[in-house]
Amino acid sequence: MKKVIFLAMILGCVSLAQAQNANSLLNEVSEKVKSYENIVIDFKWNLNNAKEGVNQDTRGDVTIQGEQYLLNMLGTTRMFDGNNIYTIVPEDEEVTISGYNAQDDKEITPSKLLTFYENGYTSKMDISQTVKGRKIQYVKLVPIDSKAEIKDILLGIDAQTKHIYRLIQTDANGTKYTLTVNSFKTNQPLSKTLFTFDQAKFEKDGYYINRLD
């Protein structure tokens, strides 16, 4: 019995150390991200659900400045100017405008992509890998909310730069989303109107403007 208790204490101490190390690493990542004026990321995105026979790859890019972002992916542009979200679909010549409420937003949005882990998750150190000469340390995140649709997230962090390299999200239904960063640029010269929606221009080009209440 004493051996069992002793082993449990050791395992408990190891788990605590892992959590502390994970939190320390995540804090470094967060501080690094917040030190930049803006971030421009080119990425590969994969959706995989073995049960449904789905395996889809695509590429995209996102520009983030504070809460504002501009995301290009799957032939669609999604922009957030701090107040409204604009979804632009050239194929349909349509723009959908919707208001934003931070309290209702539980998704990992582009503006929260690099800091979402700060609240709502427990964390512990996971495996480390060497990718093209870079050490990638993974941190496993599990939602505190037991009813969350997300089962867990593996966050791969470049040990040297403290930049996020890969995010692997597994949902409760087994669907896995993997985002791999191809390039991570910071403090880029951006147009002052990058996050400004020019409604008149789109109307002139024949786009239908769909404004949601």
Buried (B, 14 or more C-beta within 10 A) or exposed (E): EEEEEEEEEEEEEEEEEBBEBBBEBBEEBBEBBEEBEBBBBBBBBBEBBEEEEEEEEEEBBBBBBEBBBBBBBEEBBBBBBEEBBBBBBEEEEBBBBEEBEEEEEEEBBBBBBBBBBEEBBEBBBBEEEEEEEEEBBBBBBBBEEEEBEBBBBBBBBBBEEBBBBBBBBBBEEEBBBBBBBEEBEBEEEBEEEBBEBEEEEBEEEEBEEEEEE
